[in-house]
Amino acid sequence: MKKYLAIAFVLGIVLMFLAGCAKAPVETEKEPVVEEQEPATKTTKKVTQSVEEPVVEEEVAPVRTPSKPIQELLQKHVGRVVSLKYMYQDATNKPEEWETWLMGDKMKIRLREMDNVRGDVYVDNIYLDLATKKAVGYCERNVYRCADPNSPIEVSFAKYYRKTPFEWIQEVTYAEKETEETMQQRTVWKIKWTEDGKTTAMWVDTYYGVPVKIKETEGSTIRDFIYEDISFNSVEDADLDHTFIGTAYN
């Protein structure tokens, strides 16, 4: 009996030893890995103090407008003048004068001297459309050069077009009355203004409000634009279109 007890005791010790060895190993705490970081570059911010430049206010010239009497003068043609007929002259055709008919967008010019367009082609009457800026000429004069007086010839609008009295009026933004005079047996006001180094004088008929003469002075250059022998409201539609000529010239 004692023998069995001794054996059981020995087995118990062996089992206890084996149980101790079977326990899971204890993990040792790992020290946290600290990643080395590159030293941060010290950034120096350059603070630029904005210095506001002083604001220079530009002086704006006051808008000048014609006085009430001049405004009324330049508006007299409205509803009062329907058509004009006049003799026109400036430095481009001097000493010749062009007889001119004007109504609405139509203008007719009768040249004092025949104009050679090309080769043996001549014109003496020019019909202009101010709206389309087109022009045709005819050789209507009874001379040997007018072989076909009914044949329209396309001509340069710019070559024969000249500014009308109505267009001069539209360009006046400011003016002062200088004198009252008599010109072409008509009472006129001489009004004057200076703009962009150019001085313009305009003689305006006091009844119809239409200029009869304009003088531009720019430095030593002087340009005259003359509208003589003005006839008001005498133009007919037939004056502005070519009239068929039944007899051919030889």
Summary of the structure (lengths in Angstrom):
residues: 250
radius of gyration: 50.9
end to end distance: 175.2
largest distance: 175.2
contacts: 570
relative contact order: 0.15
helix: 16%
strand: 36%
